[in-house]
Amino acid sequence: MTTVSEIMGKLPFPPDKKKPKHIRKNEYIDSIYPPAAPEFSDLTRIIVSTDRLFLGTYQLAPGGSFNPPDLHPGDETYYILNGTLTQQNAVNGQVIRAYEGESIWMPREAWHKAFNFENEILRILFLIAPKAWDEKIPPDDYPHGDDIKEYKGKHNSKYDVLPPLSKPTRIGTTDDIGRWPIDGPEGRKPPQLFYRIREEDKLLNIFGPDNPMLIKFFVSNDVMHMGEFILPAGGKGPRLSEVDSHNGDCILFVIDGPVTVYLPDTQEAFIVEEEDTMFIPEGTRYQLMNFTAKPIKAIFGIAPRL
Ligand SMILES: [Fe+2]
């Protein structure tokens, strides 16, 4: 049995011992969240927790929700693996929905609560950067049931009344890398709105003139970057991406695979199957390889800098 507190900041390795690792899905750490409230918990699998980022999946059965609302000292981005998410901000009263293949971004210290109102399992891949929780897991000063700002909420009057808000409409370019879907510091100001990133809201880019790979950013700001790498099949050898490395830890969670990860400096190769994760520490040079007959896709999470 491993508790969240035991692995915080040192999964798969502590900061001074980081090295690349293929983390197979049967190695993910099983837990429930919140750990002391099984009657109102989600099923969490923790994948990576370093000093830079926290990665995991969680699952809610039909009708399910977790309680209390959650909050982190870092930003959090979701990718919807299965099902439909309904996400409530407990303090500003915003409720958004996101569907399979979509993403949402939540600024740090925004109270959030997930619901599954559907007839299928909801599964989320979540990335938090830099830190998921301080001393208390979860934080204990949350708005209790009656305190949530919602339809006929008993204590709505204690919250600010928001002006009418407009949906953002932005056209993405390469210069929006680092400020998508909103500039980080701007998005963290009150009322700490959530952003839904639909397929058409992902910030598209291309990496590599000779071996182009498609990149779809969900979020790219001053503390985290999350999105999809899509490498097509085909070429005179295996399809090979350009060499990349990051000023931060990187995780690759494979959606369509296997994705072969090659480290040119050590000539190591890792065959990363679907739902497995590759952990690539700060500064490690890597390439993606496609030996299959179809495009391969991995969700990337990089924190803090690309
Ligand atoms: Fe959260």
Boltz pocket constraint, residues with backbone or C-beta under 6 A from the ligand:
constraints:
  - pocket:
      binder: B
      contacts: [[A, 70], [A, 71], [A, 72], [A, 76], [A, 112]]
      max_distance: 6.0
